[in-house]
Each structure stands twice: as C-alpha cells, then as structure tokens.
Amino acid sequence: MIAPTSGPEASEEAPLADRTEWRTLLRGAFSGATGSIAITLVAVLLVALFWVGTEFYTTANLTIIGAAVTVPLLVGTCSGFALLAGVVDLSIGSCAGVCAAVFAYLTVHHWGGWPAAGIVVLVGLAIGLVNSVSIVGFGANPLAATLGMLTGLLGLQYVITGQDGLITSLLPGLYSFSNRQLGPLPLIFLLVLVAVGAAYYVVTFSRLGRHVRAVGGDEVAAGRAGIRVKRIRVGALVLSSLGASVAGIIYIGQQGGASNTLGTDITFQVYAALMIGGYSIIRGGVGNPLGGAMGLLVIAGVTEIIDLKGINTYYTDVVIGVLLLAAVFLDRLRGGDSFE
C-alpha cells in the first residue's frame, strides 16, 4: 500500500515526524554522561538557591559568571574536537596567552584591531599546524608534543610582554563588544553558547562528527572504512589552536591587556570541565560539547557559591577534585562505550 503524500493523513504524519525528531535530539543531548552532568548542574543551582539565596541569581552575579566562563567555554568547545579525535592538546592555555600578548603588542604599536586580529588568527593556525606536523606527521606522543609547545609559548609570552610582564591595550570597540549585555548575561557569552550548540549538532548529527568520533574510537577501523584519519586529526588540532587564538582576543576585550601569566590556568580548567562533562582523555570518540559546557558551568557555579559564602577558596579545588574522581570512576564503568 502506497503511503499518502498529500491530504489529511500526510499532514498528520508531518507533525508526528517532527515530534519524533525533537525527542531523538533531546534524548541524545541528555542521555548517558550528559544526563549525569545535567543532574549535577541542577543540583548546584538548587544548592545556590537554598544555601546562598537570591544573591546568586542577581543580574550582577550572572554577568560575572557569564564573563568568567566565556573564554574557557570557547576553548573547551574547540579543543573538545581534538579529544574526540583521540588527541590531548595541552598547549591551549599558552596559545590563548601568547595570542593575547601578540594582539596587545600589535595594537599598542598602532595596528588596527582587525589587522591585529588577522595576525593573531594566523599565529593560532601556525601553532595548530606545528602541533599537527609533530603528532600526525612524525607520530610524536600528543602529550609530549603539546607540552613542548606549551613550554615554548609560555617563554615567548614572557618575551613579548617584556620586563613589566604586562601590555595594556584598550580598544573602545572591542571593549564595548566584549562587555555588552543582553538581559542579565554578556552578549559574547550567549554567542559562544550558540557555538556550543553548533558544535553539538556537528558532533552528533553530521557526517564530519561521525568521522571525528570514529577516528578517536579506532583509527585503524576508521582508515579501513575510508576515513582520512590524518586529515581529521590535523583539522581537529588546528581548530583547537584557532579557538584558543580567538579566546586570546576576547581576553584583551575583557581585561584591557595581556600579562605574562594570562591563560596559564585555563588548560586545567578546560580539561577538568570536559572530563566532568563526559569526555574521556583515555580514549577518543567519547564526549559531547553540551556535556562539556555543563561541566564548565558546574565548576563556575561551585566557585561562585564558595566565593559568595566567604569560604576558603581552596575548598573549590577539593570539590572539583571530587567531581573529577567521580568522572573518572564513571568513565571506567562505561568501559569501551562509544560516543554517547
């Protein structure tokens, strides 16, 4: 029997198909490890409501949280692709720091904002390509190769910022854009959230996302299936560095300058959030950009709760450490599961 292509029956089937598609989308977004971190995030928000009170949800406090997580959220979303492809990029923090220093140096020396941003993006591209040559071209261990890049970039950051260790760069247009509000949240934070949504769609529903996960899960099988393993990993590493380079520009807009220590703490913050959000550093192909974003929001929420309650900030590390151990335990329980 031929299915109707028009008329009342066909019109009834269309909304049903749409509802099924949305259910599949939501089930994929909040199942498995992502569902666990979603529950954790809700728990943190409830603790904030009943322990801290409405002070946590004031416009000023939400603005602070949004501004604080913008850079690590962007970096984590981009470097998450490298993790899915089976590569850990430890150089992301130093890449963001040195790109911020380059941008500040150029603008102080009378470069316009857009030309300086173009140079910074090229610097990020070069860093990603060097990492790719080391890891993909010569088969170097990703941890060793990107640790070497981290060390070299950190030294370069000290050289660029000079003896004072600080370059002040105030660009009115960039500052205004970086601090613009849309309701209670920074506009740039909301734009990064859109990027997270796009990354989730690519990873979950696109052919490219399936290829990235396949390469991280089993590169031999992926190669036999006709997937260009080297090209995927090069692209993932370049994206990781490009995300960090754009984050360096955002740093300047938010802070008005670059120091010799800018970005040094972001690597731990990003990978802690990704692991808490369901990514695996042990094996590729496991993770979800939405889960990584919620992992970062959990860390930001815990940090802000402790700060508002006036508790010793070292307890933040204790809570994050417990969450990390729980994430590692759950990762081992999931065993060799594929992407969730």
Secondary structure, 3 states (H helix, E strand, C coil): CCCCCCCHHHHHHHHHHHHHHHHHHHHHHHCHHHHHHHHHHHHHHHHHHHHHCHHHHCHHHHHHHHHHHHHHHHHHHHHHHHHHCCCCCCCHHHHHHHHHHHHHHHHHCCCCHHHHHHHHHHHHHHHHHHHHHHHHHCCCCHHHHHHHHHHHHHHHHHHHHCCCCEEECCCHHHHHHHCCEECCEEHHHHHHHHHHHHHHHHHHHCHHHHHHHHHHHCHHHHHHCCCCHHHHHHHHHHHHHHHHHHHHHHHHHHHCEEECCCCCCHHHHHHHHHHHCCCCCCCCCCCCHHHHHHHHHHHHHHHHHHHHCCCCCHHHHHHHHHHHHHHHHHHHHHCCCCCC
